[in-house]
Amino acid sequence: MAEQIILQGLCNQVKGAVVENGHGMLTNQRFIYSKHSLAHIAVMGAFVNLTRGDFDFDIPLADITEVEETKRLFSKILVIHTKDAEYRFFFTKLEEWKIAFANALEGKSDTEQVQAVPSGSVADELLKFKNLLDAGAITEDEYNAQKSRLLNQ
């Protein structure tokens, strides 16, 4: 099955007392986290949130054992559990992320996932695949195959 983006957006990884500004992307195969460097944040300020950041790590869905909502100080966060680690994130649109993770982990079909989190136009889909390509998550050949599929619908 081809990798498809389910949801993406701002998310900040919580590491103890430190919160790293970044961007999350959930696909039907994995969760990808890209973070913004301190240099970019210093130069761009709040505008850094308009960028995708630099690839930091990914977690295959097969490795995720649980995703739970919890509190950190006065905010809600999602905790992604794997058999070896625990990752904590602040997400914008937390409820959408919870639904998307639940659907992805239950292995619901692409159609069911799209109903829970609506997708956009062909241009939006192309942009999602371009983001995957730029993040190094897919190859140029995979990008071109998805582009041809979308343009020939």
Disulfide bonds with the S-S distance in Angstrom:
none
